[in-house]
């Protein structure tokens, strides 16, 4: 399509050029919106979508990836214990069900200006220095003591037992038709002064807005 007419004075716009300019503006708006929609689709369908867990190894690889994206979509209060402005500490308590997958997935990656570090802890008293702590199902008996130890400290507790969020944990993994999903206890997050992104809330299977069970 020719948008300009050549004259002795050079290039001058004609009716076709004006129509072309209008077309370009409409096309720009369409492309911009399509790019935005595509990014949302990619983010939801590739990064944070419930992923199929065909085996236990795959399940924990998926959970490791989720932990990284939880860190991206939650805000911690400034000056919280363990906040040294340089490191972002992700911890497991007790037996490590990831068997190295968590380390390879996130250790050394960045959250803003902070570098992520993975720590495997044995004592509940050590978790206050963590931003995220994962408690595997084999540590089920230690959950009440851990939550009592934290006492609403700004640490995101993530578990995988059936009643984890109802006990006062913040995020609980679950399997739904062989897909890894998660639930969020919004009250527990608010008590810990953690601000969870609306995008993460929308992706949760359930969002619980009540006090933990006693």
Steps between C-alpha positions, in 0.01 A plus 500: 500500500635847407435757768680804354480687170819638344482867392756750390511629858578153631269270691157621599216315668191413301175330594661157478775604740246627752309174478828311537591702810164419656550134412840504666354643820228236512752227423731628775219485756403149390859375512561661840191336646585168341850512645359575846248217470771265376719582799213427736432171325865401513528597866188312598533200272873437513646648816231463763249260357424180694753259358449129461699289741555162336741378766623608840817647349297709257268605781783651703654666197166671444479600866853643484396714202192615688711612797704722271188663359344538845806707589436721196135561584516572873630811678678473834506789750815711501735444789363155584727254685729325252475794258863592429411671169730261312371146548159339461498181706286202403513220755379146552441364848598143583521238227548657155250343255645697205828303500692785334225620264430809710867598503537458126174684429548817702835526679688798358200651321396857570193652660539868428848588622522202734659162432307188594666246725367157599555371854404161642424541869441249775383726785181708501682773691707577187214586266462865604794585274310366197262680269339170392502173690370174349380223730466159335233246584747289696532790745125514566535460876725805519258742334320623818833562675640681195201730465513573873871576473444746217211672680400715200859581402532613134592155370296333226418149616439252218389142562345202325287325762122492461414750772808720486327830425220421745762453772630850434751443219502762225520291180418131473572282197247239394453260210188541287465235227878450504560874469686702760270771636515716810278661761562830677407601854462875454446568870826325589682701232359826636602408854854441370485843325545341158324658203396240245450615141148484362642297210612229739165502679322447168715196422434333837259208515355638825551820699412458865395802703461356847700443814713182532344192657593427858 
